[in-house]
Amino acid sequence: MDNVELFTDGACSGNPGPGGWGAFLRMGTHTKEISGGEKSTTNNRMELTAVIEGLSALKRPCHVILTTDSKYVADSIQKGWARSWQKNNWVKGDKKPALNPDLWEKLLSLLDTHDVEIHWVKGHAGHPENELCDRLAVAQRDRYSG
């Protein structure tokens, strides 16, 4: 299984509002930057989309070290919340609907394909690849603004 590093970030102006996402993949000396955005979205949707698009760019199952500054993404996966929401028909423990079930379905399917190890980093703290993904996400967000 190939080892891949995936770095992701999302950005949004307003919640909802114009948003963007960025992802940076590295396998050995090979790198790839991808990004996109939407006119009306939320920050959490952009964080999820960055991870989905990054994992979807892989052509075969890989061991992926995912680095994200999103506690929503990291905790929901690492603490098993997303799988629990899925099992409970997208209802959380507090009986409220889980948000973004469409994206969680895609991401959980990709997590079944790839061996993903998650690392959380503080955003806007000088982590080079996180800062790169932030620039990609902000540039896309700005394309969809005003």
Secondary structure, 3 states (H helix, E strand, C coil): CEEEEEEEEEEECCCCEEEEEEEEEEECCEEEEEEEEEEEECHHHHHHHHHHHHHHCCCCCEEEEEEECCHHHHHHHHCCHHHHHHHCCCECCCCCECCCHHHHHHHHHHHHHCEEEEEECCCCCCCHHHHHHHHHHHHHHHHHCC
